[in-house]
Amino acid sequence: MNPARLSSEFKEVFQIVSEPVAILVSDREIAGNRPKEPSLFCELVRKAAYEGKSYVVTEDDLSNYSTRVILGFNEPQYVDLCPRIKPAKTKSILIAPLGKIEVEPDIVVIITDPAHAMLIVQALSRVLKKRLEASMSCQGSAIAGEAVAIPFTEQRPNLTLLCGGARELAGYSADELVLGLPYAIFLKMMKEVKKP
């Protein structure tokens, strides 16, 4: 399916203001626009959703060590972090608005409010024929861990109420939350909601 059309249809069906964000986790180096300075992963995701920006990040582009571990760039040194992508083989991650991506992503991240998240969860429960069970602690690197690492490693949707860093440092508002969906499940959901 055409990513630009898919993004447009998603926003129309669910009345979401922000762009769904495509995340591709790669064990190879990807060419692309790098952040000008080390940044928070959650901040880059937000810029993709609201400003239409795309980034390729390596471990050097992420300012938070625990985020580098959670996203599989580094193995933990002293204490294990959970959730995380393991073993640590990640070399680069593409973050882009879904409508602008040219490759198939692993995960789609959706920034929204509880009322619109409710509609998405209702659609997901119809498609998956089960309830969404969210796993979260909201204690740090929530978007990396709870909206990317869990959907990536467990191949299931997950919801996060974010963490203090996302709200205080990356500009997420008090009424925002984030859903992370494996791309295959996102596609399945969109096919279902488009049925007459």
KATAVEN-V156854 format. One line per field, one symbol per residue. ss: DSSP state (H for helix, E for strand, C for the rest). A space follows every 50 residues. Layout:
ss->???
This chain:
ss->CCHHHHHHHHHHHHCCCCCCEEEEEECCCCCCCCCCCCECHHHHHHHHHH HCCCEEECHHHECCHHHHHHCCCCCCCCCCCCCCCCCCCCCEEEEEEHHH CCCCCCEEEEEEEHHHHHHHHHHHHHHHCCCCCCCCCCCCCHHHHHHHHH HHHHCCCEEECCCHHHHHCCCCCCCEEEEEEEHHHHHHHHHHHCCC
